[in-house]
Amino acid sequence: MALTADQLPEDGAGRILIHDATIITVDPEDRVMAPGDLVIDGARITYVGPAGGPDAPHRQGEFARRIDGRRSIVIPGLVNAHTHTYATLFKGSYERMPLDLWLVAMRAPTRALDAGLLELSTSLAAVEMARTGTTTALDHFFGNPELPGAGIEAEIRAMRRVGVRHAVATVLMDMSWEDTLPLDPQALAAAKAAADDVTRRETAQGLEGAAAFIETYHRSHPLTTCLIGPSAAHRCSDALLRGSRELADRTGAGIHLHVGEAKSHALRSREVFGETLVGRLDRLGVLGPDVSMAHGVWLTDGELDALARTGTSIVHNPASNLKLGSGVARVREMRRRGVNVAVATDGPCSSDNLNMFEALRLAGLLHTSNQVDPEDWPSAREVFRMATIDAARAANLDDEVGSLEAGKRADLVLLSRDSVAWAAYNDPFVQLVFTENGGSVDRVFVNGAEVVTGGRVTGLDEYALYREVDAARRFLQPAVDAARATIAPLADPIGRMGRALRDTSVDDMAPEQRYH
Ligand SMILES: [Zn+2]
């Protein structure tokens, strides 16, 4: 099914003036205007600056609309730099499950998703993101490998309908799941038997498919860009990683992958490839400013230095790392060494929501410790940048979005000050990170189009969507039950592996990493 013009969201219509608002720009000087004005013309911002009286030059000429911002805080649209929207229908399905087991539990149900269900899944994700102030999502898309393009077109259609900007990374991998874990021989045999039909299909996609996907979709629409998405460093051969780099160089699309999410992955890389995860990527020439990597929990100092040297970004997912017991990323150390760090939610099935304000709060809370000086704790201003301009860089979109500056795309959020979060207005950055939960989101603009009004999305009927989702989830229950049966024989070997890993010393790993 091809996308047609009538499915494209409306671009900004004419000029819009938002006047006398509190404006958090996140521009290079990190300016806050209070009061400030912002002018949208079509898809772009043409003025951000101090509010002017009626005679101010930027207030001259015709405006299609004038929005009184006196009770609004205007922020750049948040950028969720790592998620997997295809899995939204399975949110809330699992708990107390480590990552390596969860991966298998999730894969089988996704094979029950046809194009319609994938579109529903991404629609629900896009609604949640838009309503909580996210205007751009980097969507690492696994989908259903049995569908053409794994069903990616359904994802793009849903994102465009709701009006969320999307950088889509199509997933590549060519190593079987069970071969990427440090299992003993007996456990490996059990894992192979139980997981065979789960992993077999994971190798179906290849570089040719990725090239075709990028040719079809990259910059095919104002809201759509693409990335190459190797699943994870330890799940890809040298050839696949080198091929991803070549494809990125040829097309101008960046690369996004998982790296060092679990201790097992870091150890397996040393066993199979004889080097660290990032050391291998560095040797293969994969790293660079157009590369972002989710998690980076189990990285050594040397690996962090390689990221800083090459300008590679890390995308930190605090809720997912906590929910799946993966560990705590060394964000203070990354930033101290000059690594660009974004914050994100990860998939709606690993952390069970897509609310970037929760991710901000967790990122603000997780990296404090009475073992380090408070001045080394990340500040609210720094954390807020991790969800805006730093995240835009991780999505290869920092020239276009991530801050409120003249010339950039008009992706912005109006938070209402007539709310629980903002009635007591003190420090905007502290409150954005620690107080706001998305409940104050009033209006959201993406590419100049108003996609949320009064807290509700404008592109579809939310309540009709919720009813459809409810019916779909009930339809999918047998697939979730089947997945539970599939993983039952794996719980014991993976549990044993996890216990063994606790006592496994990784000599070149930073000492504090051994105890997370
Ligand atoms: Zn992920």
Boltz pocket constraint, residues with backbone or C-beta under 6 A from the ligand:
constraints:
  - pocket:
      binder: B
      contacts: [[A, 82], [A, 83], [A, 84], [A, 140], [A, 258], [A, 294], [A, 346], [A, 347]]
      max_distance: 6.0
